[in-house]
Amino acid sequence: MPLPRDIALGEYYHVFNRGAHRHALFKDQLDWTRFLFGLIYYQSPTTFDNVRRLVASYNSVDGFSISDADFENVIVGRGVELVAFCIMSNHYHLIVRELAEGGIARYMHRVQGGYTMYANTKYQTKGHVFENRYKSKHVLDNNYLTHLSAYIHKNPTDMSKWKTRYSDYPWSSLQDFTKENRWGGLLAPEVILDQFEGTPASNYADFVKTNPAKAGFEI
């Protein structure tokens, strides 16, 4: 595994990458679901006996059929805290917090490495699936954190199908921010959402809707 980067314990980072040669990362529903599984459950070193079966159990309302024991093992052993995500056809964006030394490096090694093995096996290919090693940018202040979350959640507006329906996009954590959090303690939006409670700005959904994030926000 590559050596950990210069990442500070307890700090938040914007983590992102794209497909090799800008090619699509996902070819069918199962591919999207397999990558989502890694984002949620690879936050700790916990291993799973039958990932294929768990991925097949996914539904957009309840998530994956994970046992209570496995869920608790992930919670207890987490090296990162996942705050927000958006998975697009040829790239992804995350906000994650480093909870243990080398946590983000280990997490991304499992997420990208696991998906690469899955895709190469499924499509009988070899080599890189992702463009390179993931990229990470330190989130230096709260203003950047909130606007970054809006930028990430508005990524689907780049697609005509989702331009005005981005709040319903199935591969984003926006629904977990504005409706029910499907992932419980494995998604931690509170650092952002707690700032919108009881304010004249109404709520986080309004903040995202009116935010000019996709119109020049510097990531």
Backbone torsions as a table, in degrees:
resi	resn	phi	psi	omega
1	MET	NA	138.6	178.5
2	PRO	-59.5	152.0	178.7
3	LEU	-63.7	146.5	177.4
4	PRO	-59.5	150.1	177.2
5	ARG	-82.9	-178.8	178.2
6	ASP	-79.8	79.4	-176.8
7	ILE	-118.2	132.2	-173.4
8	ALA	-90.9	137.6	179.0
9	LEU	-61.2	133.2	177.2
10	GLY	84.8	-3.3	-177.2
11	GLU	-95.7	159.9	-179.6
12	TYR	-99.8	145.5	-178.0
13	TYR	-137.5	143.6	170.0
14	HIS	-90.4	117.2	-178.2
15	VAL	-114.8	133.2	-176.3
16	PHE	-155.6	160.0	176.6
17	ASN	-167.6	169.9	178.8
18	ARG	-135.2	172.7	179.0
19	GLY	-70.1	150.9	177.8
20	ALA	-57.5	136.5	-179.4
21	HIS	57.9	23.0	-178.5
22	ARG	62.0	21.4	178.3
23	HIS	-76.3	159.5	177.4
24	ALA	-63.2	139.4	177.8
25	LEU	-84.5	-25.7	-171.3
26	PHE	-128.3	133.8	-178.4
27	LYS	-110.3	-18.9	177.2
28	ASP	-150.9	175.8	-176.2
29	GLN	-56.8	-39.2	-178.0
30	LEU	-63.9	-35.1	178.6
31	ASP	-64.0	-47.0	177.6
32	TRP	-57.5	-45.1	-176.2
33	THR	-66.3	-39.0	179.4
34	ARG	-63.1	-41.1	179.1
35	PHE	-67.9	-41.0	178.1
36	LEU	-60.6	-40.4	178.5
37	PHE	-56.2	-45.7	180.0
38	GLY	-63.0	-42.1	179.5
39	LEU	-57.9	-41.4	-175.5
40	ILE	-79.9	-46.4	-167.2
41	TYR	-102.9	-5.8	177.7
42	TYR	-92.9	17.1	178.3
43	GLN	-69.0	-15.5	176.1
44	SER	-129.9	171.1	178.4
45	PRO	-73.9	1.9	-178.9
46	THR	-52.1	133.3	176.5
47	THR	-105.9	157.1	-176.6
48	PHE	-124.3	138.0	-173.9
49	ASP	-66.3	-38.7	-174.6
50	ASN	-141.7	81.9	-177.5
51	VAL	-62.0	-37.6	-179.5
52	ARG	-58.5	-44.1	-180.0
53	ARG	-66.5	-41.5	-179.8
54	LEU	-65.0	-40.7	177.9
55	VAL	-63.5	-41.0	179.8
56	ALA	-66.4	-20.1	-178.0
57	SER	-80.8	-5.2	-172.0
58	TYR	-65.9	139.4	163.7
59	ASN	-140.0	152.7	-169.7
60	SER	-67.4	-16.8	-179.5
61	VAL	-90.0	-48.6	-173.3
62	ASP	-101.8	-7.8	-178.5
63	GLY	79.2	-135.1	-176.2
64	PHE	-106.6	152.0	-180.0
65	SER	-83.9	73.4	-179.3
66	ILE	-93.7	137.7	179.0
67	SER	-68.5	156.6	178.0
68	ASP	-59.9	-36.9	-179.0
69	ALA	-64.8	-45.0	179.4
70	ASP	-65.4	-39.9	178.2
71	PHE	-59.1	-47.1	-179.0
72	GLU	-65.5	-37.0	178.7
73	ASN	-62.6	-39.2	178.0
74	VAL	-67.1	-45.3	-179.6
75	ILE	-57.9	-48.7	-175.4
76	VAL	-67.8	-36.2	-173.6
77	GLY	-97.2	9.9	-175.1
78	ARG	-59.8	137.2	171.9
79	GLY	-103.8	-9.9	178.9
80	VAL	-138.8	164.2	173.1
81	GLU	-122.4	118.8	179.8
82	LEU	-86.4	124.2	-176.3
83	VAL	-102.6	-42.6	-177.6
84	ALA	-156.4	156.6	178.2
85	PHE	-155.4	157.3	167.8
86	CYS	-148.8	126.1	178.9
87	ILE	-106.5	122.2	177.7
88	MET	-110.9	172.9	-173.2
89	SER	-61.8	-34.2	-178.4
90	ASN	-127.3	12.9	175.9
91	HIS	-162.6	172.4	177.5
92	TYR	-145.9	158.8	175.3
93	HIS	-133.3	139.7	176.7
94	LEU	-136.2	153.4	162.1
95	ILE	-116.0	121.6	-178.9
96	VAL	-133.6	153.4	178.1
97	ARG	-116.9	135.4	178.8
98	GLU	-77.5	116.5	179.7
99	LEU	-101.5	-22.7	179.6
100	ALA	-141.0	150.9	-179.9
101	GLU	-54.7	126.5	-179.7
102	GLY	76.5	9.3	-175.5
103	GLY	-63.2	-45.6	-178.9
104	ILE	-66.3	-40.8	178.7
105	ALA	-60.2	-45.7	179.5
106	ARG	-66.1	-41.5	179.7
107	TYR	-60.5	-50.5	-177.6
108	MET	-69.7	-30.9	174.4
109	HIS	-60.9	-42.8	178.8
110	ARG	-70.9	-44.0	-177.2
111	VAL	-62.4	-55.7	-177.0
112	GLN	-73.6	-40.7	179.5
113	GLY	-64.7	-42.3	179.6
114	GLY	-64.4	-42.0	-179.9
115	TYR	-70.2	-36.5	177.9
116	THR	-61.2	-45.6	177.9
117	MET	-61.7	-43.5	179.0
118	TYR	-59.4	-51.1	-175.5
119	ALA	-67.2	-41.7	179.5
120	ASN	-65.4	-36.1	177.0
121	THR	-69.8	-46.2	-176.9
122	LYS	-64.1	-42.9	-173.9
123	TYR	-101.9	8.7	177.3
124	GLN	51.5	51.4	178.9
125	THR	-121.5	173.4	177.3
126	LYS	-134.1	158.8	172.9
127	GLY	96.5	-162.9	-172.9
128	HIS	-75.6	137.6	171.5
129	VAL	-99.2	-35.7	179.2
130	PHE	-98.7	156.4	-175.9
131	GLU	-58.9	-40.8	-177.8
132	ASN	-168.1	-164.2	169.4
133	ARG	-61.3	149.3	178.2
134	TYR	-57.2	155.1	176.3
135	LYS	-105.4	146.8	-179.6
136	SER	-137.1	139.9	178.9
137	LYS	-131.5	126.9	-178.2
138	HIS	-66.2	129.8	175.3
139	VAL	-87.0	107.1	-167.9
140	LEU	-84.7	-23.6	-178.9
141	ASP	-151.6	169.6	-175.1
142	ASN	-66.9	-37.1	179.2
143	ASN	-59.6	-43.9	178.2
144	TYR	-64.7	-39.6	-179.2
145	LEU	-59.5	-48.4	-177.1
146	THR	-68.1	-42.1	180.0
147	HIS	-69.9	-34.1	175.6
148	LEU	-62.2	-40.9	179.4
149	SER	-62.2	-39.2	177.3
150	ALA	-66.1	-42.2	177.7
151	TYR	-58.0	-47.4	-179.4
152	ILE	-61.8	-45.7	-176.7
153	HIS	-72.2	-18.0	177.8
154	LYS	-96.1	5.2	178.4
155	ASN	-55.2	-38.7	-179.3
156	PRO	-62.4	-15.2	179.1
157	THR	-66.2	-11.9	175.7
158	ASP	-71.4	-14.6	-179.7
159	MET	-104.9	132.4	-175.8
160	SER	-56.9	-37.2	-178.2
161	LYS	-62.0	-32.1	-173.4
162	TRP	-112.9	6.0	-173.7
163	LYS	-54.9	-42.7	178.9
164	THR	-106.8	1.3	-177.3
165	ARG	-122.2	24.0	-174.9
166	TYR	-58.5	-26.4	-179.8
167	SER	-67.6	-17.5	178.5
168	ASP	-99.9	1.8	-177.7
169	TYR	-59.8	126.2	-170.3
170	PRO	-77.0	-14.2	-173.8
171	TRP	-110.6	34.9	-179.2
172	SER	-133.1	155.6	176.5
173	SER	-85.5	2.8	-179.5
174	LEU	-57.4	-40.5	179.0
175	GLN	-62.6	-30.1	178.7
176	ASP	-76.0	-22.7	175.3
177	PHE	-80.1	-38.1	-170.3
178	THR	-103.1	-15.7	178.2
179	LYS	-122.1	-127.2	179.0
180	GLU	-99.4	135.9	177.2
181	ASN	-72.2	108.6	-177.3
182	ARG	-68.6	-18.3	-168.7
183	TRP	-110.1	4.9	179.0
184	GLY	54.6	-132.9	-177.3
185	GLY	-70.1	-3.8	179.4
186	LEU	-88.1	-2.3	169.2
187	LEU	-132.1	128.9	-171.6
188	ALA	-121.1	75.0	-178.9
189	PRO	-81.4	-4.1	-171.6
190	GLU	-59.7	-33.2	-179.5
191	VAL	-58.1	-26.3	177.3
192	ILE	-97.6	-49.9	-173.7
193	LEU	-63.2	-34.4	-177.4
194	ASP	-62.7	-18.1	-179.6
195	GLN	-79.6	-12.2	-175.5
196	PHE	-106.4	-3.1	-179.4
197	GLU	-73.3	128.4	174.9
198	GLY	69.2	21.3	179.5
199	THR	-103.8	156.7	177.7
200	PRO	-63.4	-15.9	-179.1
201	ALA	-70.5	1.5	177.6
202	SER	78.7	-79.4	-179.4
203	ASN	-163.9	177.6	-176.0
204	TYR	-63.8	-35.8	179.5
205	ALA	-58.9	-41.2	177.8
206	ASP	-66.7	-38.5	178.2
207	PHE	-59.4	-46.1	179.7
208	VAL	-65.8	-44.5	-177.5
209	LYS	-58.6	-42.1	-175.6
210	THR	-92.9	-2.8	-176.8
211	ASN	-78.5	131.8	-179.7
212	PRO	-82.9	28.6	-172.3
213	ALA	-53.0	-42.8	-177.8
214	LYS	-82.8	1.3	-179.6
215	ALA	-112.1	58.6	173.7
216	GLY	108.8	4.8	177.2
217	PHE	-64.7	128.2	-176.5
218	GLU	-87.0	113.4	178.4
219	ILE	-95.5	NA	NA
